[in-house]
Amino acid sequence: MLDPQISNFACPQCGAKYKRVRLRTPSGILPVCEFGEDRDRAMFCLVCMKPLPRGDGAFLSKYLLIERPKRRAEQVGTA
């Protein structure tokens, strides 16, 4: 069994915090997931909807949202 690489990741646009799980795939094997076989499909931040980095073709990546960005005082209206 292959060991996943787990790291912290912050969205460069909004600062939402994610855990990024990367798993090296054996060459020639295209795993099927719940989204179908198209693993080159873009992934987007769940907060700001900007694209997240895909990485290279040797890895499968999954982002797990762990913290939404904090609101600034001027966004809340308490200036």
QUIJOHU-V78743 format. One record per residue. NEAR is the number of other C-alpha atoms within 10 Angstrom. Layout:
near:NEAR
near:NEAR
//
This chain:
near:3
near:8
near:8
near:14
near:12
near:14
near:11
near:12
near:18
near:19
near:20
near:13
near:13
near:15
near:16
near:19
near:20
near:19
near:16
near:18
near:17
near:18
near:16
near:15
near:14
near:11
near:8
near:7
near:8
near:12
near:12
near:10
near:9
near:5
near:8
near:9
near:11
near:11
near:16
near:11
near:10
near:11
near:16
near:15
near:22
near:15
near:16
near:12
near:11
near:15
near:14
near:17
near:13
near:16
near:11
near:10
near:12
near:14
near:16
near:18
near:20
near:15
near:20
near:14
near:16
near:12
near:13
near:15
near:12
near:9
near:8
near:10
near:9
near:8
near:8
near:8
near:7
near:7
near:7
//
